[in-house]
Structures are given as structure tokens and as C-alpha cells.
Amino acid sequence: MDAIHVRVGNNLEKIRKKRGLSLDKVSELTGVSKGMLYQIERGDSQPTITTVWKITTGLNLSFSSLIRTEETAVSIVSRAEIPHVTEDNENCKVYLLFPFDPQTRFEIYSIVLHPNGSYLSSPHNEGVYEYITVVSGVFTLKIRDEIFNLPAGDAIRFAGNAPHMYINETDEDVVLQVVMYYTES
């Protein structure tokens, strides 16, 4: 399995070339510098979650379209064996379990927020919904100015086009299962 940054770079380059886009145009659409995009495509830079979201939002892609591998008929995923992307000085780790599937229109992640870790998510495109189940710990989610505290076993669904922040205000890891659903546009 390729390292995550190599996979992101290869997928970005394939998508960009398939669409006939220059690095300048991708930079304009995403707000990510041409130099950073070049480094990502070459596999010289490990992008943060925020950078991947900027790219996917600007190009109107699913998040997993940049980090997925080729599909097989049966997939067994071991979180210990898959690479992750990070945010907040590695206090937030995102593991892609199942990439976007155009038939089902969703992708599935496992997210680990270490103690006092957080992740501020940029608003997603219109029609993106997040379904989050708290596997362990006590999870705090801020959507705009509203705060939700969810213990293990609770779940929440919301439209992802609003600014939102994942927060762990405790001394233990918070583990989340996240389903991103993309309605047809």
C-alpha cells in the first residue's frame, strides 16, 4: 500500500490531468498555492486534513477521492494497517476506511481525537451530510455557535455546509465513526 501522501499526490495529478486543469487553475479553484500543489503531486509533502478539504471542495470532489486506493470485491480494513492524515499537531487522526462509492454516494472514516485535540472543518459543499457515531470517549461538536456534547454510543447527523469543529475536551481519546453522504447535485 502506498504512503498516504504518495496516494494523494497520484490521485490529485490523475484528476487534474483528466479535467485538463493546470496547477495554476487548481490553485485558483482551491486556494492552495501552486507550489504546495506541485509538492503534493510529487509526493514531497504530506498535506493536512485542511489542505485536502480545500482541494476537494475547490474541485467539487469527495474527500476520499484523493486518498483512496483501487477497489477489490471484498475489503477488510484494519485501522492499524492504513495510513492516516492528521491535523492539530497529530492530535486529530483521520483514517479512510471505505472511499467514496458513486453507487451509494458515501464514504466512511474513523477519527481519533487525542486528549484536548480539535479539528476545525471548513464548510463542505452544499448537499454533504455528516453522520457521526461516538465509539468511545465524550465528543464535543460545535456547529456554528451551537455546541453538542455526545458520550459513547450517541450519534449525530448534520449538514456539513456549515462551519463545524470536532473537539475532545477530556483526558482520554475520542474515537468516532464518520459517514460522509453526498447527495446528488
Buried (B, 14 or more C-beta within 10 A) or exposed (E): EBEBBBBBBBBBBEBBEEEEBEBEBBBEBBEBEBEBBBBBBEBEBBBBBBBBBBBBBBBEBBBBBBBBBEEEEEEEEEEEEBBBBBBBEEBBBBBBBBBBBEEEBBBBBBBBBBEEBBBBBEBBBEBBBBBBBBBBBBBBBBBEEEEBEBEEEEEBEBBBEEEBBBBBBBEEBBBBBBBBBBEEE
